Amino acid sequence: MAITKDDIIKALEEMKLTELNDLVKQIEDHFGVVAAAAVAAPAAAATAAAPTEAAVVITSVGGNKVGVIKAVKDLTGLGLMDAKKLVDGATPITVKEGVKMDEAEKMKEALVAAGAAVELK
């Protein structure tokens, strides 16, 4: 079965920006060409417009530190002491990276409910 242009576009849409950059470099090397910046910019803008993954970052623990520790423990699978060490560390605290957006939103809701201020990056 032949690969269609639509198949290639779908595959490119699913790639991370770093993967696209590596692909462009490989194409340049293989064919001995240089990609124009105007060609790469729309692909980068499309990727930036619709992130599929995020990092869950606590920017402030708030007044309910115990609740935040319990939430971090439940969300990450860490033991109680490890979760406490993570929360006791300096902010911002990256709880988890490379999380799908819907899961990241749920994690954010749980942490906010526990009293933390959270950003998705």
KAQUI-V624180 format. One record per residue. N is the residue number from 1. RES is the residue in one small letter. SS is DSSP state (H for helix, E for strand, L for the rest). PHI is phi as a letter, one per 20 degrees, with the letter a starting at -180 (* if undefined). D_LAST is the distance of its C-alpha to the last C-alpha in Angstrom with 2 decimals. Layout:
n:N res:RES ss:SS phi:PHI d_last:D_LAST
n:N res:RES ss:SS phi:PHI d_last:D_LAST
This chain:
n:1 res:m ss:L phi:* d_last:39.18
n:2 res:a ss:L phi:e d_last:37.91
n:3 res:i ss:L phi:e d_last:34.25
n:4 res:t ss:L phi:e d_last:33.77
n:5 res:k ss:H phi:f d_last:31.65
n:6 res:d ss:H phi:f d_last:29.71
n:7 res:d ss:H phi:f d_last:29.00
n:8 res:i ss:H phi:f d_last:27.69
n:9 res:i ss:H phi:f d_last:25.46
n:10 res:k ss:H phi:f d_last:24.02
n:11 res:a ss:H phi:f d_last:23.38
n:12 res:l ss:H phi:f d_last:21.68
n:13 res:e ss:H phi:f d_last:19.37
n:14 res:e ss:H phi:e d_last:18.19
n:15 res:m ss:L phi:f d_last:17.53
n:16 res:k ss:L phi:f d_last:14.40
n:17 res:l ss:H phi:g d_last:14.69
n:18 res:t ss:H phi:f d_last:16.07
n:19 res:e ss:H phi:f d_last:18.53
n:20 res:l ss:H phi:f d_last:19.70
n:21 res:n ss:H phi:f d_last:20.28
n:22 res:d ss:H phi:f d_last:22.34
n:23 res:l ss:H phi:f d_last:24.23
n:24 res:v ss:H phi:f d_last:25.20
n:25 res:k ss:H phi:f d_last:26.49
n:26 res:q ss:H phi:f d_last:28.49
n:27 res:i ss:H phi:f d_last:29.99
n:28 res:e ss:H phi:g d_last:30.93
n:29 res:d ss:H phi:f d_last:32.61
n:30 res:h ss:H phi:f d_last:34.35
n:31 res:f ss:H phi:e d_last:35.79
n:32 res:g ss:L phi:m d_last:36.24
n:33 res:v ss:L phi:c d_last:34.39
n:34 res:v ss:L phi:c d_last:31.67
n:35 res:a ss:L phi:f d_last:28.98
n:36 res:a ss:L phi:f d_last:28.91
n:37 res:a ss:H phi:f d_last:25.77
n:38 res:a ss:H phi:f d_last:26.40
n:39 res:v ss:H phi:f d_last:26.08
n:40 res:a ss:H phi:f d_last:22.72
n:41 res:a ss:H phi:f d_last:21.08
n:42 res:p ss:H phi:f d_last:21.27
n:43 res:a ss:H phi:f d_last:19.78
n:44 res:a ss:H phi:f d_last:16.76
n:45 res:a ss:H phi:f d_last:16.46
n:46 res:a ss:H phi:f d_last:16.86
n:47 res:t ss:H phi:f d_last:14.19
n:48 res:a ss:H phi:f d_last:11.63
n:49 res:a ss:H phi:f d_last:12.97
n:50 res:a ss:L phi:c d_last:12.43
n:51 res:p ss:L phi:f d_last:9.49
n:52 res:t ss:L phi:d d_last:10.97
n:53 res:e ss:E phi:c d_last:8.61
n:54 res:a ss:E phi:b d_last:5.26
n:55 res:a ss:E phi:d d_last:5.09
n:56 res:v ss:E phi:e d_last:6.72
n:57 res:v ss:E phi:c d_last:7.27
n:58 res:i ss:E phi:e d_last:10.60
n:59 res:t ss:E phi:e d_last:11.29
n:60 res:s ss:E phi:b d_last:14.89
n:61 res:v ss:L phi:f d_last:17.17
n:62 res:g ss:L phi:n d_last:19.59
n:63 res:g ss:L phi:e d_last:23.24
n:64 res:n ss:L phi:d d_last:23.20
n:65 res:k ss:H phi:f d_last:22.25
n:66 res:v ss:H phi:f d_last:24.34
n:67 res:g ss:H phi:f d_last:22.64
n:68 res:v ss:H phi:f d_last:19.15
n:69 res:i ss:H phi:f d_last:20.71
n:70 res:k ss:H phi:f d_last:22.27
n:71 res:a ss:H phi:f d_last:19.12
n:72 res:v ss:H phi:f d_last:17.30
n:73 res:k ss:H phi:g d_last:20.57
n:74 res:d ss:H phi:f d_last:20.77
n:75 res:l ss:H phi:f d_last:17.26
n:76 res:t ss:H phi:d d_last:17.34
n:77 res:g ss:L phi:n d_last:21.09
n:78 res:l ss:L phi:f d_last:21.57
n:79 res:g ss:L phi:f d_last:24.88
n:80 res:l ss:H phi:g d_last:25.36
n:81 res:m ss:H phi:f d_last:25.91
n:82 res:d ss:H phi:f d_last:22.90
n:83 res:a ss:H phi:f d_last:20.65
n:84 res:k ss:H phi:f d_last:22.50
n:85 res:k ss:H phi:f d_last:22.05
n:86 res:l ss:H phi:f d_last:18.28
n:87 res:v ss:H phi:f d_last:18.19
n:88 res:d ss:H phi:f d_last:20.94
n:89 res:g ss:L phi:f d_last:19.10
n:90 res:a ss:L phi:f d_last:17.59
n:91 res:t ss:L phi:e d_last:14.46
n:92 res:p ss:L phi:f d_last:11.53
n:93 res:i ss:E phi:d d_last:11.82
n:94 res:t ss:E phi:e d_last:9.62
n:95 res:v ss:E phi:f d_last:11.38
n:96 res:k ss:E phi:b d_last:10.57
n:97 res:e ss:E phi:d d_last:8.86
n:98 res:g ss:E phi:m d_last:9.69
n:99 res:v ss:E phi:e d_last:10.19
n:100 res:k ss:E phi:g d_last:11.54
n:101 res:m ss:H phi:g d_last:10.16
n:102 res:d ss:H phi:f d_last:13.35
n:103 res:e ss:H phi:f d_last:13.31
n:104 res:a ss:H phi:f d_last:9.80
n:105 res:e ss:H phi:f d_last:11.25
n:106 res:k ss:H phi:f d_last:14.37
n:107 res:m ss:H phi:f d_last:12.95
n:108 res:k ss:H phi:f d_last:11.37
n:109 res:e ss:H phi:g d_last:14.84
n:110 res:a ss:H phi:f d_last:16.69
n:111 res:l ss:H phi:f d_last:15.09
n:112 res:v ss:H phi:f d_last:15.60
n:113 res:a ss:H phi:f d_last:19.07
n:114 res:a ss:L phi:e d_last:19.71
n:115 res:g ss:L phi:o d_last:19.08
n:116 res:a ss:L phi:e d_last:15.69
n:117 res:a ss:E phi:e d_last:13.22
n:118 res:v ss:E phi:c d_last:9.75
n:119 res:e ss:E phi:c d_last:6.27
n:120 res:l ss:E phi:d d_last:3.78
n:121 res:k ss:L phi:d d_last:0.00
